[in-house]
Amino acid sequence: MSLPLGKVIAEYEPRHTELVHAISDVEYASEALTALYSKIAELQTQVQAAKARFKKASERVKKREKQAEDSEKSFKFSFLRRSNTTKGKEKQNAGTQIQTPAYLEAVQEESKERNRQTELEEALASAQNERATLQEKVKECDALKIKLDALYDLIFNGPTPGFPEEDQLEQQVSAAKAVYDRVHANFNTEKQAYANIYRAEKIIGECRYKLKDALQCASTVMFASGHSVQEKETACLESAHDLALQVMSIIQEARRLSPDIRPLENLSIIQEVPSRAESGSADDFYAKLKSASSEVSRARTQLSTERTNYAGRAAVTKSVVEGAEQTLAQYKDELRSLRKGIFENVAEKSRQQSPLRTNGMHGIQEDDEDHYIEAPPPSYDYEPSSTFVSTLSPSTLIIPNKFVRQLPTPYSDDTSSPVSSSSHIWPASPASPTASIRRIRPLPRPPGT
């Protein structure tokens, strides 16, 4: 028999509170990371622009410096022609420090652009470090949400009596997840098929280069025979044969993933490796090689077209997957928010419906062990009346014994009793009238007295 919803929620309330507080501490990271991505992109653009401005400023400084040096050389030449004295040499040394206003302005501009570039690079580095921190926070938040969803599934999974909106939203989440799983599996298939086509295209390109080398060797042998050239030709043809076999195997695997891929035409290099011994003449052998090379070139063109088409299909499928993922995330957020509200409301009502009960024997307030069991009716608890207790207050107790003194009752607050504690009461007779004292039957005398 399943437990009531309130009892289950009360059992998991501490864990729920812990997860909710932990999520609230890191939930800001997702939006902050999105904003930081935009900031980083903007800073990268600004850094590139600052580098370009600094490069122009540096070129301007070099240009002004060259102009200043040319002007200085012209000044030195005219000055040395006028004076060859020591004083003229001192002026010559002083002339080396001449700097034009245009040069100084260019240097200042370069320094300013350098400082601006440094500031932007530091800001970019700081933003990138902050990005790493926020990414860790986002991962932590996602992990906590997964744990919270698992807790909610443990409590609310299946029909929840009294909360039809939760059941409806739960079905929507299940449907959205089914759609996401289907399109994601389709995307993985398309991606794997694209990877196979891309790999086959690269291998068929290598096969084409091997056939080109074999054609070059065959043409060389036609004009100048050589054993080493024929060995290289044979090695190239065998390599081309092996590569063509790999291509056919990869394409067959890709077509099993996606039947829309067109099959390749039959390649003669796969059927047999061309041989000089089987050819009638060198011209026939060269023609076979050329025909095989043309077939491989056409196959490479076909694979290139297939790769381009599948790149577009993969992009479309990826966008569909992203849309399904966003829809699923939206439904999950709504379901999580709804379940959180239900959880907190039921927990609050459970606390209000389980007040502290009073122990009738000891007058101690204690929490009920199971607050889902109803308390007994109030008539079961005995509460003595204060008025009745006051009317039963006993009077002073007097024991008629000569060896025992009068004992006042501890319940009496009367300090002005007419009977002194130091006197002994000796009854004259059982019928002796005493108006103010209640007589009690005397104790029996001992035998022989």
HELIX and SHEET records of a PDB file:
HELIX    1   1 LEU A    5  VAL A   26  1                                  22    
HELIX    2   2 ALA A   29  ARG A   82  1                                  54    
HELIX    3   3 THR A   86  GLY A   95  1                                  10    
HELIX    4   4 PRO A  101  PHE A  156  1                                  56    
HELIX    5   5 PRO A  164  PHE A  223  1                                  60    
HELIX    6   6 HIS A  227  LEU A  257  1                                  31    
HELIX    7   7 SER A  268  GLN A  271  1                                   4    
HELIX    8   8 ALA A  282  GLN A  352  1                                  71    
HELIX    9   9 PRO A  378  TYR A  380  5                                   3    
HELIX   10  10 SER A  386  THR A  391  1                                   6    
SHEET    1   A 2 ARG A 357  THR A 358  0                                        
SHEET    2   A 2 GLN A 365  GLU A 366 -1                                        
END                                                                             
